[in-house]
Amino acid sequence: MKQTKSFIKKTALAFVLMTLPILYGGKFIFENQKISEDRNSAIELSLSGNILKNFFIDFERDVRLVVRIPDFKEYIENNFSSAHADKEVRDILKNMSVLFHFIRSISVIDSRGNERIGLYSDGKRSGLPANSNFVSIKKSLEQISALPTGRFYVSPIMFGDNTGKNGPPIIRLGYTLSKEDGEKKGVLFVDLNIADIVNEILPPKMFIQTPSGYQISLGDDKTALVAKSPYTFTGQDGSVRVSDSIDAHFKAVEFYPENFFFIGMIDNHAGLKNSLIKVVFVSMIMFTVFSLLMLTLTFRTTKATKELEESHRAIIFSLANLAEWRDPETGYHLERTRNYGVLLARELRKKEKYKNIIDEQFISDLYNAAPLHDIGKVGVRDSILLKEGKLTQEEFEIMKKHVLIGKNILRDVIEKFNINRPFLVMSKNIAAYHHERYDGSGYTKALRGDDIPLEARIYAVCDSYDAIRAKRPYKEPITHEKAIEFIVKDKGRHFDPDMVDAFISCEKEFMEVFETYRFFIETYSEDNSSVVRKDLKVEWDESLSVGVSEIDNQHKELIRRINSLLEAILHGKGKEKAAEMLSFLENYTTMHFGTEEAYMLKYSYPDYNDHLLQHQIFIKELSALNRHIETQGVNSDLVIKLNHDVISWLINHICKVDKELGSFLKVKLAEINLP
């Protein structure tokens, strides 16, 4: 019954923990995609507005050029009475109306208001009366007469023709026809069909709206549809919220000074919203099914697993390294302390006292010796070594014997096999004396001061720092700052003062090493087969391949850079490498993300938006790291955060998201290569 309740609670908790991020993530994706679509609409409107404005500028120029044709000038100079010029001008205007198919009509009106020439775009007579008493032309003549010579008259959008009756929407252009001496002889009127302009210039989903609120769009037959608009547009540009998923975007187009109209378009995000709802719903179902399956399996195997864990823990991989794999934490502890030892030794070498003692060979031997410093624990029974809780005094006395056991094991190796390698001698000294104290209160020889071998004094600090920081069966982990306090407090008692001073000089690098192991190994080593624990590096293999050579090659370069950063951290040079890594990532994201996004667009990848969002989030994280450098410089916090970000990206994006993309692309590319 108790196990059943626990199972139900775990299922409910897992469902809640997964549902909240999915819902929030779905909303976040929708809002960001909506912002992106709105931005694209604004750009499209701006471009279309500029095209419209340039269209009217170009057409005005063309009209001016037509009027300057010699035959047209002769026609004006002869008061429209030259038969030859009349014929030539008619031909010119006919050709113009045919060339510019958006011209609805062209009229030449003399100074008394009589129509000398009247043509529709098909070149026929307009059939208008030969006087200016009809409403529309009369009003236009009154307005153009007030303008200076050479100035164009441009009407607002009108609904009708020269008769003043209702009709298709037009814009009328008027130009004064004057003699060389400036005497006004008449007017050239050109009516432009708005429907044809919309069809030719604007994308199909755009419409024109007059300042008075009338909307002009195209029907299926390309004729103008005029209706009172449901939207109120004010200002130069913006948008009107119609509903949660619909927005009306607009931009004012001043096609001639003091004359403007709006162009608009509707963005309907309902499809995006519905797609995200489906994704969220399917994700929740899949996670629920997966969670139920996993929890069911866990429920059935927990009891048997616990029994096996206790009996097998000490012998896992024992043939490879008994001391390391007998206690899982010991393996990580050995790897971390060997890196601490190198950091501390390099810092000590800066002191005159140790300059001739600590050379590169000493450091190399120290590094190789470190993993053997707790080998004596193979002689401590599991009930003590793996005990969860504080040891009794009797148990502690037994535990202390591991230093003698280790010393004897290594001494026998050296003597029986005559292998007197420096690193083995150093290993024996570290194993035997790393629990001695500087004041002589340690075990097992109670050595003091410089009687304790230098390598053992170094590892006394390294071993203690890691033991303080790490989680153990009998204690919770302790912060870096508390570890510093503990070590400084025991300066001259437990630890050699020189070792403590050197530690303080490189304590940030200690922290970087610990945090790198903690995050990289303890968090992800079981999630990815490419993680090699002992070398703390990522090995490229097929589990990382997405199957597209161009993308794989870019990933290989990223992994090479990650390994370079990890190696630098372990050698105390993380800060020097961090700035270089950030510079690489800025270029890498531009190049690599561009490659992936091009593939996704080319082959219509269904999860393009989600994939793109992850790219954008990673770029934002890089920007935050660059701001950190600007405000705080390159410090250990930056190194740890950078390491966290790139490893998370490797595990969570390349190994998962990119693999899904690769599976999709392999199918598409295979289809293309079919015979």
N, C-alpha and C positions, 0 to 999 in steps of 0.2 A: 504493500500500500504506500509506504514511504517513497519507494522508488518510482511508483506510478505518479505520485504528486510532483516529485522532482522532475520527472519527464515532462509533465504538462507545463510546469513553470518554465522550464527551459525552452519549450516550444513557443509558449506565449511571449517570452522575453525576446527570443530570436526574431519572432514575427514583428514585434514592435520596433526593435532596433533596426530591422531591415526596411520596414514600411516608412518610417520617418525620413531616412535619407532618400529613399526612392521618390516620395512625394515632394520633398524639398528640392531634390535634384531635378525632377520633372518640371516643377515651377520655375526653377532657375534656368533650365534649358529653354523653356518657352519664352520667358522674359528676355533672355539674351538673344534668342533667334528673332523675336519680334522686334527688338531694338535694331538688329542687323537689317531686317527687311525694311523697317521704317527708314533707316539711313539710306538704303539703296533706293527707296522710292523718292526721297528728297534729292538724291543725286540725279536720278532719272528726270525728275521734274525740272531741276536746274538746267540740265543739258538741253531738254526740249524747249525750255523758255528761251535759252540763248539762240537756239536754232530758229525759233519763230521770230525773234527780234531781228536777227540777221536777214531773215527772209524778207521782211518789210523794208529793211535798209537797201537790200539788193534790188528789190522791185522798184523802189523809188528812183534808184540810180538808172535802171533800165528805162523808166518813163522819161526821165530827163534826157537820156541819149536819143530816144525816139523823137522827141520834140525838136532836137537840134539837127535832125536830118534835113538837108537842103530843101527837098521837096516839101517837107512840113513847114519849114520857115517861109518858103515861097507862098504856101497856102495862106499863112497868117498875114504876110505882108500885103497880099492882094485881097484882103478882107474876105477870104474864103470864096472868091469869085472865079479863080483860075480853074478852068475845066481840067487842064492837064494835072495841076497840082492836086485837085480834088480826087481824081482817079488814083494818083500815086499814094496819097494819104490813106484812101480807103484800102488799097492793097496792103499798105504797111500795117494798118490796124487789124485787117483780117488775119494777116500772118501772125501778128502779135497775139490775137485771141486764140488762134489755133495752137501756137507754141506754148502759151501759158494757159493750160486748160482750166485753171481755177478762175479765169476771168469770166464773169457772168455777162457783162455788157460793157460797151465802150460808147461814149457819147461825146460829140463836139458841139458845144452850145456857143452861139455868138453873143455879142454884148447886149443884144436886144432880147435875148432869151429864146431865140429860135434854134432848134436842133438842126445842125448842118449834116452831121453824120450820126447814125445810131445803129450799132451792131450788137448782136449777141455773139457768144463764143463760137457758134457755128458759122459765123460770117454773114448771116441774114440780117435784114433790117429789123430793128426793134419794134417797128410798128407803132411808135409813140407819136403823139400829136406834135406838130411843128411849132410849139410854143412852150413857155415855161410856167404855165398856170397850174400844172400838176404839183401836188403838195411837196413831194420828196425833193425834186430838183430845185424847186423855188427856194426851199429852205436852205439847201446846200449852196445855191448861188449867193444868197444873202450872207452866209457865213464866210465864203471864200472871198467875197468882195472886200471884206474887212481886213484880209491878210495882205502883207507886203508882197510885192512882185517876187516870184521865185520861191515862195514858201508853199509847201504842200498843205492842202486841206485833207485831213483824215477824219472820217466820221467814227463815232462809236459803232458797235455792232447794231445793225438795223434789221428789222424783220419786214422785208418788202422790197419792191423795185421802184422805178421812177414814178409809177402811178400813185405811190403812197399806200397801196393796199397791202394786206398781210401777204407774206410770202416767205421763201427760204431766207435764212440769215445771211447778211452781206456786210462787208466793210467797203465804204466808198472813199476813193482817193480822187482828189481834184487838184488840177494844176492850171494856173493862169496862163493863157496864151497871149503873149505880148509881142508887138513889133520891136524892131531894133531900137527905136527911139523911146521905148518904154510904154507906149500906148497900149492899154489892155483891149484886146479884141474878142476875147471869149475864154471859155474854160474847157479843158479836157477832163471828163469824168470816167473813171474806171471802177466798176463794181466787182468786188472779189467774192466768190462763193466760199463761205466759211466751211461748208461740208467738204469741199474738195481740198481745202487747206488742211483740215483735220486729217483727212484720209492720206494725204501725201506726206505730212510732216510728223504728226503725232503717232505714238504707238497705239495699237488698237484699244488698250484699256483706258486711255486718257480721254478727257472731255474738256470743253471750254465752258466757263461760267461767266456771265456778264456781271458787272457791278450791281445791276438791279436784281440779280438773283435768278436769272434764267440759265438753264443748263442746256448745252448743245452737244449732242453726241451723234454717232453714226448708227443707223440701223443696219440690218443684214444686207439690204440692197444699196448701201453706201449713201443713202439720202440722210439729210439732217433730221434728227429728232429733237424737238424743242419742248421743254417742260419746265415748270417752276421747280427750282432746286430745293431739296430738303435740307441742304447744308448752307450755313452762313459763314462766308469767308471774310475775314478782316485782317489787315496787315499785309506785309510783303510775302510771307510764307508761313507755313505751320500745318497743323492737322486738327481735325475735329473727331472726337471719339464718338462713334456711332453706337458701338456695343463693346462688350468685353473682347471680342475677336475681330471687330471691324473698325477701321480708321479711314477717314477721308483726308488725304493730303492735298495741299494746294500751294501754288506759287503765283504771284502777280507778275504779269508780263506787260511792261510798258512798251507797246509796239510802235508808239509815236509819242512825242512829248505831250503830256497831259491826257493821253489816251491809253487805257489799259484794260485788260480782262484777266481772268484767272484761268489757269489750267489746273486740272485736278485728276486724281486717280484714287481708286478704292483699294485698300489692302484688306483682304479677308484672311484672317489667321485661323479660321475654323478648322481647316484641314490639318494645320500644324498642331493645333490643340488636341484634335481627335487622335492624331497619330501618337502624340506623347501619352495621352490617356491609355491608349492601347499598349504602348511599350511598358508603362508603369504597371498596368494590370497584369500583363503577361509575365513581367519580371517578378511581381509579387507571387503569382501562382507558381512559377518555376522555383523561386526561393523557398516557398512554403513546402512544396513537394520534396525539394532537396533536403531541407532542414528536417522534415519528418523522417526521411530515409536515414539521414546521418544520425539523428538522435535515437532512432530505433536501433540502428546498429550499435551505437554507443551504449544504449541501455542494455542490450543483450550481452555485450562483451566486457563491460566495465569490471565486473567482479573477477572474471578470469584474467583480464589484463593486469589488474592490481596484483594478483597472486604471482603472475609470471615476472612482473617488473622487479619485485623485491628479490627474487631468486636469480635472475639473469643479469641484473645491473652490473655486477662486478666482473662479468666475463665477456661482455660485448666487445668485440674486436681485441680481445686480450692477446691474441697471437701477434698483433701488430704493435700494440703498446699497452702493456698491462696496467701500468700506473696511470696512464692518461684516460683510458676508457673504462676503468673500473668505477670511477666516479665521474659522471659527465661534466660536472663543473671543473674538475681538476684539469681536464684537457684545455679548456678555455683559459684557466688560470695560468697554466704553463706557457701558453702562447703569449698571453699578455705580459707576463713578467719578463720574458726574454726580450721583449721590445722596450719595457721600462729600463731593463739593465743597460741596453745600448744607449738610451737617452741619458741616463745618469752618468755612464762612463764617459760619454762625449763631453758632458758638462764638466766633469771632474778634470778632464784633460786640459781644460783651459787654465787650471791652477798650476802654478810653477811646481808645486810639490809633486804632482802626478804626471807632469808632462813627459818624463822619461820612462814612466812605468806603463802608462796606458797608451799603447799604440794601436794601429789598425789590427794587428794580429791578436792583441789582447782582447779587443772588442769583438773580433770574429770568434775567438775561442769562447768568450763569455756568452755570446749569442747561441753557440752550439751546445754549450754546457747546460744552459738554463732548463731545458725540458727534463733533465735528469735529477733536478734538485729535490724532488719529492718521490723518487723511485722507491725509497724505503717504505712507503705506505703499502706496498704489496705485501709486507709482512704484518700489517695490522688487520685484524679480522673485521669483517663487514659490520658486525654489530656495534663496533666503536667508530670505524671510519665513516659509516653512513648513518650514524645515529641522529635522529631528529630531536634535538634538545641538547642542553648543556651536559658535558661529560662529568661523570663523578671523578673524585680525586684519583681513585684507583684506575679508572679508564684513561684519565689524562696521563698518568705515569706510563701506561702501556703505549699511548699515542706518541709520547716523547721518544720512545725507542725507535721510531721510524728514521731518525737521523743516523743512529748507529747501524741500523739495517742497511740503509742506503750507502753509508760509508763502506761497509763490509762488502756489499755487492760490487761496488765500483773498484774497490781495492783488489778483490779477487780477479776481476776482469783484467785489471792492469798487470797484476803479478802472474797469474796463471797463463795468460795469453801473451805476456810480454808486450803489451800495447801501451807504451808510455807517452801517448799523445797528450799535448798540453791541455786540450779541452776536456779529456777524461780526468786528468789531475785536478783541473779547475772544478769539474763536476763533483768529484769526491769531496773537495774542500767546501763547496757550497752545500752539498747534501749534509755534511757532517757539522757545519758551523753556522748555518744561516739562522739558527735560533739562539745563538750566543748573543749576549747583550754587551754594549760598550762598557758598562760599569761593572761587569763580571757577574751579574745576577742571572745570566741565561743558562741554558742547558746544551750539551751534557758535560762539557769540560770546564765551564765557568771561566772561559777565557775573557780577557778584558783588553780594551784599547787596540793598539796595532798588532797585538798577538793574534787577533782574529784576522784571517786572510782577507785581503782587500775585496776579493770577489764575494766573499760571504758577507762583508759589511755592506757592499752594494745591494746584495739581494735581500738583506734584512729589511731595508727600506722598501724595495720593490714588492717583496712578498707581503709585507704588512699593509702597504697601500692597497693592493688588490684584494687582500682578505677583508679589509675594512669596507671597500666599495661594493664587493660582490655579495649577492644573496647566497646564503648558505642554509643548510637544513636547520641550523640552530639560531639564525639571525636574519633580519631583513637588511637590505642594502643601505648604505650610509652615503651621504652626499660627498662630493669632492671637497667642499669647504670644511666639513667636519673631519675628513681624513687629514687635511693639512693641519688642522688644529691638533689632532692626536699626535702626528709625527713631530711637529714643532715642540709640543709639550714634553715629549720624551727625548729631546735633543740632549746628548751627553749622558743619558741614562740607558735607554734601549739602543739609541742610534748614535753612530759616529757624527759629531758636529759637522765635519766636512761633507758627509753624505747628505745631511739635512740641508745645508746651505746650497749644495748643488741641486737638490730636489726642488727647493723653493725657486731656483732660477729656471727650472724647466717644468714646473707643475702643470702649466697649461697644456704642454705636450703630453704629459701623463693622462690628463683628462681626455684629450683628443683620442688617444689610443683606446682608453677604456670605453668611451662612448661609441667609437667605431666598431669595436668587437661586439658590444652590447646590441647595437642596432643591426649590424650586418649579419652577425652569426646567430645570436640567440633569437632574433626575430624571424629571420628568413632562411636559415640553413635547411630547415626541414621542408620549405616550400618550393625549393628549386634545386634540381640535381646539378646545376652548373656551379653552385657555390662550393669551393674547395676550402674546407675549414682551416687546415694547417697553414696554407699559404695566404689566406685571406685575399682571394682573388676570384674573378669570374672566368671560367674556362668556356670558350665558345664550343658549342656542340649543337646537334640537331634540335635539341629542345628549345633553343633560342632562334632557330631559323624560321623565317616566315615563308620561305620558298620563292622569293623574288630576289634575284641576285643583286639588283641595284640597292634595294632596301637593306638586304643582309650585309652588304659591304659597308653601308653607312653605320649600321648597328655595330659591326665589328670595330670600327674606329671609335665609337662611343665607349665600348667595353674596354678597349685599349687605354683610353683616357681615364676611365674609372679606375682601372687597375693601377695606373700611374699615380692617381690621387691617393689611393689606399696605401700604396707603397711609401709615398711621401709622408703620409701621416704617421706610419709606423716608424719612420726614421726621423721624426720630429721636424719635418719640413712641410707640414700640411699648409701652413699659411703662405709659404712661397708658391705652392702649387695651386692654391685656391683661386688666386687672381687669374692665373693662366687658364684654369679650367673654366672659369666664368666667361672669359674672352672666347674660348673655343665654343662653349655652349651657345653664345649669342649667334655666332656664324652657323653652327650646326643646326640650330632650330630653324633658321631661315632656309637653309638648303634642304635639310632632311624633311621638315614639315611640308615644304613646298613640293617635294617629290611625292610624298604619300598623298597629299591633297590632290595633286594632279592625277594620280592613278585612280583615286576615289571618284573624282569628277568624270574622268574618261570612261570608266566602267560602271557609273551610276551606283556606287556603293550605298546600300540602304541605310547604313549607320554613319553616314558622312557627318551629319550634324553633331552627333555625340562624340565622334572621333575628333572633329574640329574643335569642339569645346575643350577637350582634354589638352589639346595643343595650346589653346589660348590660356588655360589655367597655368600650365607649366611656364609659359612666357611671362605671366604675371609674377610667378614665384621667382623667376630670374631677375625681373625688375626690382623686386623687393630686396634681393641679395645685393644688387648693384647699389641700391639706395643705402643699404647697410654699410657698404664700403665708403660711400660718400660722407656718411654721418659719423661712423665709428671706426673706419679703417678696416684692415684685414686682421681679425682677431680669431680666437678659438671658437667663439660662438658662431662666427661665419663658417669656419671649417666644418663644424659639426652639422650645421644646418645644410650646407652644400652637400656634404656626404649623405645626409638623410634624404635630400631631395632627389639626387641622381640615383641612389640605390632604390628608392621607392619607385622612381620612374622605370628603372630596369625591370623590377619584379612585377609591378602592377600594370605597366603599360606595354612594354615590349613583350613580356612573357605571356600576356593575356590579350590585351586589346589588339596589338599588332598581329598576333598569331591568328586572330579571327579575320582580320583584314587579309592576311596572307592566304588563308584557306579560300576566301572568296575570290581573290585574284588568280590563284592557281587554276580554279575552275574556268574563269573567264579566259585566261590566256590559253588554256588547253583547248577551249572551244574555237579560238581564233586559229590555232595551229592544226585543226582537224583537216584532213585532205578533202 
